[in-house]
Amino acid sequence: MADLEFSNISKSFNGVYALENASFQCNRGEVHALLGENGAGKSTLLKVLSGAHEADSGEIRIFGKVAHIKNPSDAMAYGIGTVYQELSIIPHLTVSENIFIGRIPRNKLGHFKKAELHKMTMDLFDKFEVKGIDPDAIAGTLSLSQRQMIEILRVLSKEPEIVILDEATSALTENRVEWLLGLARKLADQGKIIIFISHRMSEIMHGCDSVTILRNGTTVGELKIEEVNVDEVISMMLGRKIEGYFPEKIDHVQEPIALEVKNLRCGHELNGVDFMLHKGEVLGVGGLAGQGQAELLLSLFGVIKHKGEIWLNGKPHKAGSPKDSLRKGIALVPEERGEQGLHLEFSIGYNIALPSLWKLRSGLFINRKKEADVIEKYMNILAVKADNSETAVQNLSGGNQQKIVLAKMLATEPSLLLMHDITRGVDVGTKKEMFSLVRELSAKGNAILYFSTDVEELVNVCDRTLVMYDGKVGATLSGKEFTKENIIGAAIGEARSMA
């Protein structure tokens, strides 16, 4: 008998099954991966375990006893801690307050004991080898990667016996992914159960002991990691054969320079960035967290103030605002789709058409025929899985939500695309579609600045890559120098002579 067993778990919403007789089991000392496309049932299964949803049928046994989990409090009582894919940080509270919310020590007057809270946080940082985060910093000022670490620490501070990591690496940069994989192994070695969801097969192969594969809400395979063949696993996830995960890189780089940046500066984040991007080129942006990558994209799109020169198609360009940028053919796929890219409560059609309304007018009014045509066109191009364009975006899977962000930006018909980690948190099938789309856009002459925290993506999707270091371009890699090893080396300040 396994330490944790799911047997024939079913869960439906409005008559549609998200889980149908799904089963899996794992033991103490194990890092167990759940794999499947977006919408395969992984998150629903874990929400049943964590008490966010109650199963319609089936049985859960924890350490030999039947577990009755109807709400999150029940899950906590069974020693279950969950790091969800969507962040729940309270931005105006400090790091320490977010970690220990509900458990903050107070004096007799009810005021926070700040010194004690600070010490609790520093002890936690020491225990889990966390560096570079100020316990007293306001959480809203942190990077996405740092906020994800705070989510993880909040759960671990409660010392759970079963730790669920639902896409916890998707918001982390390369070095912090290594930190989390090492931490998962350490916790497993201490006798805990770690359940791990990721769409990055390299993380599964490197950090997990076994995998359970879900498709359409049903378990379709259970394997030990030494039995895993990546192509076969992906085929099991998708229910079909898949070939050529990364597209063939055909050189579409044209002579005209689409974007030239000279001495770009922004506060302490950008310290003199220089580069050129040609039409038809996919130019990667890599590096460790906090080296200015986000600020580079936001400056080019006109979101934040900056100094320096930007030349667009050979002419001086002042990135004054996102509105100006869109009208000059620049589009940004932002870092956080939920907060920065979508109106989640509104329909697919509303979201896709919104940035292009100025192009869809006939006189003073929106031409509804044009609008409907644009919505249909880009839903088809991105292969959005939804009943119709009236579906609320919040009801879509993460991968389909990301497709809507891409669709709304492509609908503006940009010549320059700024892409911020567009495959974060999406499944392998959707990633393959997005990789192909990026290369197709470059073949049509689009210039693409492609930031990714996944080094493999940079090597296999981009023509060249800039590696950011200390707010500058630390290296520009192409040809034989364009390798994972050189990207990682440049990211930590080595091999800077290649710039």
N, C-alpha and C positions, 0 to 999 in steps of 0.2 A: 504494500500500500504506500502510495506517494505521500509526501508531506502536504502537498496542495493538489487537490483534484477537482476539476470541473467535469461534470458528467451531464451530457445532453442538455446544455443550457440553451433555452430559446427566449427571444425577446422581440416583440413586434411593436411598431408604432403606426397607428391608424391602419391596422390590418396588413402592413408590409413588414416582413421579417427582416430584422437587422442581424439576428442570430437564429439559427435553426439547428438544434441538436449539436451544438458545438462542444467539443471536449478537449481538454489537455491536462497534463500533469507535470509537476516538477518537484524538486526536493531541496532541502537545505544545502547550502554550499554550491548552488547552481546559479549561473546567469542564463536565463532562458529567454530566447527571442520569440516574439510573435511577428510573423510576416504576412503581408497581404496588401492588395491594392487599397487606395483610399476607398472607403465604403465597404470593405470586405468584412468588417465587424470587429476589428481589433480593439478600437477604442470603446465600443459598446461592451465588449466582453470585460474589459478592465473596469469600466464604470459599474458593471454589475458587481465585480469584486470589491470595488471601493465604496459601494453604497449610493452612488449617484443615480443608478437605475436599479429597480428590483426585477429579477428574472420572472418571466411568465411561468417557466417550468424548468426542471432540472435540479441538480444537487451540487452543492459545494461542500467539500470536506477539507478542513484545515487541521493538520497534525492529528489526523485520525478521527476527528469528530465532525458531525454535520454542523455547518455554519449557517446561521440564519441572519442574513445581511439585508436589511431593509432601508438603511440610511447610512450616511457617513459616520455617524457616531458608533453604529454597530461595527463598521469596518475598523475604526480606531481601536475599539475594544478587543478586536481579534489581532491587533498589532499590524495593521495594514496602512502603509503610507503611500500616497500617490502624487507624483509630479506630473501635472497635466500639460498637454501640448500648448494650450492657450495660457498666457501669463495672467496672474491675478495680483500682481504687485500693486500696492496702494502708493501712487506716485508722490504724494506730499508727506509721507512718513519716512523716517530714516531707515537705513539698512537694518539696524538692530531691531527697530520697532516692527518692521515687516517680518523678520525672522521669528520673533517671539510674540507676535500679536496674540492677545488673549492670555498670555502667560508672563506679561511684563511685571517685574517686581515693583511694588508701591510702598510708600511710607504710610504712617497712620493718617495723614491728611489726604491720601489718595493720589499723591503726586508720584510720577515715575522716579525710581531710584536710578538715575542716569549712569552713575559710576558703576553700579552693580550690573546694569544692563550692558554697558560697554565691555565689562570683564567677561560676562557670559558669552558675548559675541566673539571676543578675541580668543577665548578658550575653544569655541567651536571652530574658528578659523584655524587654530593650531592643530586641532584634532584631525581636520580634514584637509590640511595643507593648502589653505586658501590664501593667496597673496594678491596685493594690488587693489583691494577694495577697502574703503574707509567705512567703519561701522557707523559713523555719525553722518555720512553723506545722505542727502535727500535721494530717495530711490529713483525719482523721476529724472534725475540728472545722469544716471548710469547708462552705459551702453546696453544694447539688447542682450549681449552675451553675459554681461555682469548681472543683469536682472534675472536671467535664467539660472545663474549660479545661486542667487538668493532664494529662488523658488526651491531649488534642490536642498539647500541648507535648512530651509524652514521645515521641510519634511524630515530630514535626517536628524534634526534637533529633538524630534519626538521619539527617537530610537525605535523605529518600527522593526518588526521581524520579517515582514514581507514588503519589499520596496518595488513600486511600479514606476518605471521611467517611460512615459508616453511621449516619444519624440523629443526627449530632453536634450539630445545632442543637436537638434536642428537649428537652434539659435546660438550654438557655441562655435567659437573659432577653433582652428585645428589644434592648438596647444591645449585648449580647455576640453576638447573632445578627449584627448589623451588623458587628461586629469580625471574625467568622469569614468572612462573605461577602466582606468587603474583603480579608482575608488570602488566601482562595482565589483571588481575582482577581490579587493580587500574585504569588502563587506560580506561577499559570498564565503571567503575563507574563514570569516568569523562565525559562519553558520547561518547566515541570513539567506532568504530567497530573493533573487533579483529577477524581475520580469521586465524585459527590455524591448521597446519598439523603436525601430529605425528603418528608414528606407535606403540607407547606405550599406551596401553589402560588405564593403571593406570593414565597417565597424562590427557587423555580425560575425564575420570570419575571424576578426582579431580579438573580439571581447566576449563571445558567448560560448556556452558549452553545448547547447542543443536548441532546436528551433521547432516551432509549431506553425504550420502554414494554413491560413484561412482563405477561403474564396466564397464570395456570396453568402457569408454568414455561417459557413460550415467548415469544419476541419477537414483538410484534404491531405495532410501529411505531417509526420513527426519524425525528425531526424537528429542524430548526434552530429555535432559540427564536423567531425572527421568524415562523415558520409555525404556532406553537402557538396554538390556540384552547382555552381552559381547559375549556369544557363538552365539546368533542369529545375532549380528552385523557382527561378523567374517564370518559367513555363507553367509550373504548378500554380503559381500565384495568379497568372493571367488566364489560365485555361487554354493556352495556345502556345505554339512555338514562337520564340522571339530570337531574331538574329540581328547583329549589328547594333548593339546597345548605344554605342557612340557612332554618329554618322561619319562617313568618309569626309576628310577635310580637303576639299578642293579649293585651290587658291583663287579667290575672287577679288583680291585686293587691286584697286585701281590707283592710277597715279594721282588724281586730284586729292588734295587734303581736305577732309570734311571738317576736322576740328584741330585747332592748334592752341595749346595752353602754354602761357609763359609766366613764370614766377607767380603762380597762384598762391595766395596766402589767406588764411582765415584763423584769427586768434592764435592759439598755441597748436592747433590741429594740423594746419597746412603751412609748411615752412618753405615755400618756393617750389611748386610743382611745375615741371615742364614735360610736355610730350606732344606727339602728333598722332592723329588717327585718320586713316585714309578711308575713302569710300569703298564699300565692299569688304571692309576689314572687321574682324571680331577681335578686339583688343581686351585682353583679360586684365583684371586688377586683383592682386592677391596681397598676402601679408598677414601678420598677426593682428589681433583685435586692437582697435584704438590707434591705428597708425595714420588715420586721416581718410580712409576709404569712403566712409559714409559722407564726410564733409565735402569730399571731392565731388561726389554725385549731386549732393544738395546744392553746392555752389553753382555747378554747371546748369542746374535746373532753375536757379533763382530763388531758392528757398531761404538761404542764409547769405548774409553780407560777406563780401570777400574783396580782395585787392589782386591786381595783376591783369594780364591781358588774355582775352578769349577771342579767337578768330573762328568764325563759322563760315565754311565754304569760301574762304579767302577774304571775308569782310569782318571788320571789328564787330564784336557782339557784346552787348551789355546784358547780362542775365539779371534783369530787374525783378522778375516775378515768374512764378509758374505759368501764369496766363500768357505773358509775353513769350516765354519759351515754347509753349505749345503752338502758338501762332507762327513761330519761326521754325517749326519742324523739329523741336526737341521734345522727347517724351521720357518720363521716368517711371520705371516699375519699382515702387518703393520697398523699403526694408520690411515693414509690417503691413501685410495686406489688410488685416482687420481694422487697424487704427488709422493707417495712412492711405490705403488704396481703395476702400470700399465703403459704401453705405449699406451695411449688412441687412438692415430691416427693409430695404427697398428691393425692387425686382432686378432681375438680370438685365432686362432691357433698359431700365432707368440708368443703371450703372454703366453699361456699355456706351450709351448715347451721350451721357452727361458732358464729357470733355469736348465733344464734337458738335454741340448744339449750334455754335456760331457758324458751322459749315452746312448745317441742315436747314437753314432758314430760306423761306421764300417771302421776301419782303420783311414784314414785322413778325411773321408767324413761322413756327416750325412746320416744315413739310413732313407730315406724318408718313407718307409713302417712302420718302428718302430715309427717314428714321428707321422704319421697319425693315427696309432693305439692308441698312448698315448693321442692325442688330442681328438679322438672320445670317448675313455674310460672315460676321466674325464669330458667331456661335458655331458656324460650320467649320471655319478655318481652324478654330481651337478645339473642335470636337467636344463641346461642352455637353456633359451628361445631365440633362434636366428635362422635365415634362414639357416646358415651354418657357418663353421669355418672361412670363409673368411670375415665375417662381422667385420667391425671396432668396437673396444670396445667402442669408444665414442658414438656409436649409440645405445648402450644398456641402459636399465634402471639401476638405482643405485643398485638394488638388484642383477641383473644379472652381473653387473660389479664386485660386491663383490664375486659372485660365481666364476668368472674367477680368482680372486686373490687366493681364496681357491684352485681352480683346479690346478693352476701353482705350488703351494706349495706342494700339495698332490702328484703331478706327480714326485716330487723328491724322493718320498717314504721315508719320514722322520720317525725316531723313536721318536723324541721329537718335538712337535708342540708348538710354542709360538704364542698365539692368542691375538691380541690387539683390543678389542671391536668389534668383527666381525659382530655383528648384527646392528651396528650403521647405521641408515637411511634406513633399509630394511623393507619390509612389513611383516605382521604377518604370511602369508603363507610361505614366504622364511625363516623367523625366525624359524618356526616350523621345516622346513627341516634341517636347520643348527644345531638346538639343537639335533635332532636325529642323524645327522652325527657325531657330537662330541661324543655322547655316543657310537655309532657304532665303532668309531676309538679307543675308550678306550677298548671296548670289544676285539679288535684285538691286544691289548697289547701296543698301543701307549701311551706315557706319554704326557699330555697336561697341559700347564700353560695357564690359561684362565682369562685374565683381562677383566672386564666389569664394565661400569659405572652404570649398571642396577642391583640393589641389588636383585630383584626378580630372575634374571637370575642366579646369583651366587648361591642362595639357591636351585634353582630347577634343575640346570645343573651340578653343581660341587659336588665332594665327600667331599672336605674340602675347606676352604678358608683362605688365608692369608690376613690380613688387614694391609695395609701400613700406617705408621704414622711417620712423621718426618724422612723419609728416612730409616726406619727400619721396621721390621715385628712387628707391635703393638699387634697383636693377631693372633692366629691360631685357627680357629673354626671348630669343627666337632661334630657329634652326636647331642645331645639335645641342646648344646650351639650354634649350627649352625642355627641362626635365623636372620631375617632382622633387628630386634631390636638390637641384639648384634653386627652385622656388622656396623650399623650406630653409635652405642655407641663407638666401638673401633676406628672408623674413626675419631672421635673428641677427642680421647685420653682417653676415659673411658674404663673400663673393661680390662685393659692391663695385668692384672694378668692371663688372659687366654692364653697368649702367651706361 
